[in-house]
Amino acid sequence: MTPVNWAAFAGAAPELAAIAEKRFGAHRHHVLATLRKDGSPRTSGLEADFRGGELWLGMMAGSLKALDLRRDPRFALQANPGEGTDLAGGDVRISGRAYEVEEGAAKAAYVKEVEPPEPFHLFRTELTEVVRTCVEDDTYLVVQVWKPGAPVRTLRRT
């Protein structure tokens, strides 16, 4: 399977990508799931950044989530649901693999534009799945699923 960055996903599923970016843009902090050494899940708060056709994950130097991703790049990123129970825009989750960018033009450009506190870890992502779950017309539970190489699949349940 060819690696798919955010730009490739947005080209393949522009409506779902726009919804996902809006959901992640509604709040600053989200929940990242990584895998510990023993394979059990770890969840951590994280700021996600959509910039230059990529979904970037930045984190403090030496953080456990960064060490998890260095060891095993698989992740899931859950959009902050916000206050209350309305989940405006639905619930969005992005899964994939994250690879550290330690130096070079991409990291230098990111540092220049974002000015993050240094030192820090920066990970570029490759997507394996984007899922949106929402309620439609107060009747249907709607699940939209995108995977590389396939169109968005929509499931409706009452």
C-alpha positions in Angstrom: 0.0 0.0 0.0 1.3 3.4 -1.0 1.8 5.8 2.0 -0.9 8.4 2.1 -0.4 11.8 3.7 -3.1 14.4 4.5 -3.0 16.0 1.1 -3.5 12.6 -0.6 -6.4 11.9 1.7 -7.9 15.3 1.1 -7.7 14.8 -2.6 -9.4 11.4 -2.4 -12.1 12.4 0.1 -12.3 16.2 0.1 -15.7 16.5 2.0 -14.6 14.1 4.8 -11.2 15.9 5.0 -12.9 19.3 5.4 -15.2 17.9 8.1 -12.2 16.3 9.9 -10.1 19.5 9.8 -13.0 21.5 11.1 -13.6 19.1 14.0 -9.9 19.2 15.0 -9.8 23.0 14.5 -12.7 23.4 17.0 -10.5 22.6 20.0 -6.8 22.9 20.7 -6.2 19.6 22.5 -7.0 16.1 21.3 -6.3 12.5 22.4 -3.5 10.5 20.9 -3.3 6.7 21.4 0.1 5.0 21.1 1.4 1.6 22.1 3.6 1.0 25.1 6.5 -1.4 25.1 4.3 -4.2 26.4 1.7 -3.5 23.6 -0.9 -2.0 25.9 -2.4 1.4 24.9 -1.3 4.7 26.1 -3.5 7.8 25.7 -2.1 11.3 25.9 -3.2 14.9 25.2 -1.8 16.4 22.0 -2.1 19.3 19.6 -2.6 18.2 16.0 -1.4 20.5 13.2 -2.6 20.4 9.6 0.0 22.3 7.6 1.5 22.0 4.1 -0.5 18.9 3.1 0.6 17.0 6.2 -0.9 16.1 9.6 1.9 16.9 12.0 2.2 15.6 15.6 4.5 17.7 17.8 5.4 16.8 21.4 7.8 17.6 24.2 11.3 16.1 24.0 11.5 12.8 25.8 7.8 12.4 26.2 6.5 8.9 26.6 4.2 9.2 23.6 7.2 10.2 21.5 9.2 7.3 22.7 6.2 5.0 22.0 6.0 6.3 18.4 9.8 5.9 17.9 9.4 2.2 18.9 6.1 1.5 17.1 4.7 4.2 14.7 1.1 3.1 14.9 -1.3 5.7 16.4 -4.9 6.8 16.6 -5.9 10.4 17.1 -9.3 11.2 18.5 -10.8 14.7 18.0 -11.7 16.5 21.2 -15.5 16.0 21.6 -15.9 19.4 23.2 -18.3 20.3 26.0 -21.7 18.6 26.4 -23.0 15.8 24.3 -23.9 17.3 21.0 -20.6 16.4 19.2 -21.1 19.2 16.7 -19.7 17.9 13.4 -19.6 14.4 14.7 -16.8 12.3 16.2 -13.6 12.0 14.1 -10.7 9.6 14.5 -7.6 9.3 12.4 -5.3 6.2 12.4 -2.0 5.6 10.8 1.7 5.6 11.4 3.9 8.5 12.6 7.5 8.9 11.6 9.9 11.3 13.3 11.4 14.2 11.4 14.6 15.0 13.2 16.2 17.5 10.9 16.2 18.9 7.4 14.1 21.4 5.4 10.7 20.1 6.6 11.5 20.5 10.3 13.3 23.8 9.7 10.2 25.1 7.9 7.9 23.9 10.6 10.0 25.5 13.3 10.1 28.8 11.4 6.4 28.9 10.9 5.1 27.5 14.2 7.9 28.5 16.6 7.3 25.6 19.0 9.1 25.4 22.3 12.4 23.5 21.8 13.6 20.9 22.0 10.7 18.9 20.7 9.8 15.8 18.6 8.0 16.3 15.3 6.2 13.4 13.6 4.9 13.3 10.0 1.9 11.0 9.6 0.8 8.4 7.0 -2.9 7.6 7.2 -4.4 4.2 7.3 -8.0 5.2 8.2 -10.2 8.2 8.9 -13.6 7.6 10.6 -16.4 10.0 11.3 -19.4 9.0 13.4 -22.4 11.3 13.7 -26.2 11.3 14.2 -28.3 12.3 11.2 -31.9 13.6 11.5 -32.0 12.4 15.1 -32.7 9.0 13.6 -29.6 7.5 12.1 -26.1 6.7 13.4 -23.9 7.4 10.4 -20.4 6.1 10.2 -18.1 7.2 7.3 -15.0 5.2 6.8 -12.1 6.1 4.5 -9.1 3.8 3.8 -6.3 4.4 1.3 -7.2 3.2 -2.2 -11.0 3.0 -1.5 -13.8 5.5 -1.6 -15.5 6.7 1.5 -17.9 4.0 2.8 -21.0 5.2 4.6 -23.0 3.1 7.0 -26.4 4.1 8.5 -28.1 2.4 11.4 -31.3 3.2 13.2 
